[in-house]
């Protein structure tokens, strides 16, 4: 299960790069987020139909669920759109660091207090040490990246609010995962809660597009932008759907804390690979002893949290 969680973690850096490229082409973070959610919703809708999971909608249990079990899509919208907004404001380094910190803090609170009807995992010395080591490992890895392009921008007076947004975005990912996992447990389905989350997110974003007129230009400009978008940049919704599905499956098995830290380890490893090879137009950055030490710390934290 730990290995699966690490593999699922590979999805987030790739999805962020894909969605950022789509946002740059369409010149609208909200528009690109909408497209990502809609594509993910269509993909999940097909799976729901093929698996006949929709029959659960007719059950009495479905209609008697707590209101908060429906709200996973709202937190998903905040998380996805925030990541797209953050990169041009504070650069890649902080865009990676802040959401990771938010995820660790929120997942630890959820585990400790059993929020969203999750299983309570007592907060002992080993768990505290594991969380502390994971935070140190993340800071070592991310601060070791030299992102000169955004160095001046990230030191501006307005940086603090974007840093807070990054932490909130990370916390939203953990909340969304917990809500969807609980809904999946209640419905005995992995696909249906993920579909509901994406459908709600799509509806919210379309309403924002219509009311706020943030499509990124006129119809002709949008058409031209869409024609210049690389084919791979449309895959963000599919990647997001797989990521959320993976979380819904994993959290009941190993808990939100271990799941989150393992997925974060996957994100870091994937990020290092992307830096090393310069994938998705990412600036190439060599692996060094400092980054390797940070990764070792993260692996150690996963072990401590799983004891």
Steps between C-alpha positions, in 0.01 A plus 500: 500500500786738582654440157163568332467826695847608388410423137178703532709788630675513161173631353491840674822658362410378150142627529620839629739534205227397255238737646749787520578460130127494419447812713781684321347419161143591598610801710249415774561280808125461560437400137779241503381366838148466355626303201706274729200428724259446209734255326548314829122495557432354155768233552359404841142511371586239239653279770190544721272395212714202404527380860129573565594686819216743433252253649627614840334837437163330540575360843353659814843512659622734228234762572558487876871582483637800698521823296879525538551172310392684184751783531823334383477670160510848658834427668627349175418820311688712755805270492526471122440867420733616779790294362451659158485849653800454727770414247519841324480680836758326720679260265540126485690460827234648729219356287627152586590569863190676636234248387715214632517667841123554493437135415721370781347730763138434401539124455662477843209689658245280321680186616538624856143622556314265265340780299266403215428171679850375431676243717683662791875442508648608834758774481803341664868585505582296190228671293620842616857409408386367161311822419792715616748304290271517194472881532878532532550273197256703288663830598848364420395372157293796388723779631791334324336578163638816344206680342662830402217595269270558797751600769418870485128440471494259794668759726235767443280637780195321366661155524347415837142475374607266220693283747186473714297412189749221424463353849119524475511329158697209647260473792209489253656200325505306828144605588374401154672162526349433844148602394512290184642203691215518751241530222659204326475297821132589545415413141738204474636657182827663397381645170168659598630741769781609269248566222278700739801706609602580143142571391449750784833664421409530132164660582662754734767596246252533212285730716808712576588513128150615405455756779855642517586486128854369555536290185822671392381700199248512216369190322749544216788543743393193697468294179849605392641419846338156500653420159849573634464279808717183488300177513657388828387817678138375489582202722489686833140397570576132442803517727299676769226237481752218545661683793169549683396141429827381648446706816147366546637147481812551715379703799273230649787251460794688657354822647518861383835570672704214352322539167582872482867465595547211252333698221716802586808280468380404152451867413853585609657209309304588186595866540868408525472285184326784314774740611774257401362437150333836439162339427197717410728801440619499861841659554764226536654465847754236597460254787743569785582370847267747669196391298590134552517558876155662491354199316656263757335702777163468326539124463589480870188701592277259304648212699447677836139587417431141399628339823 
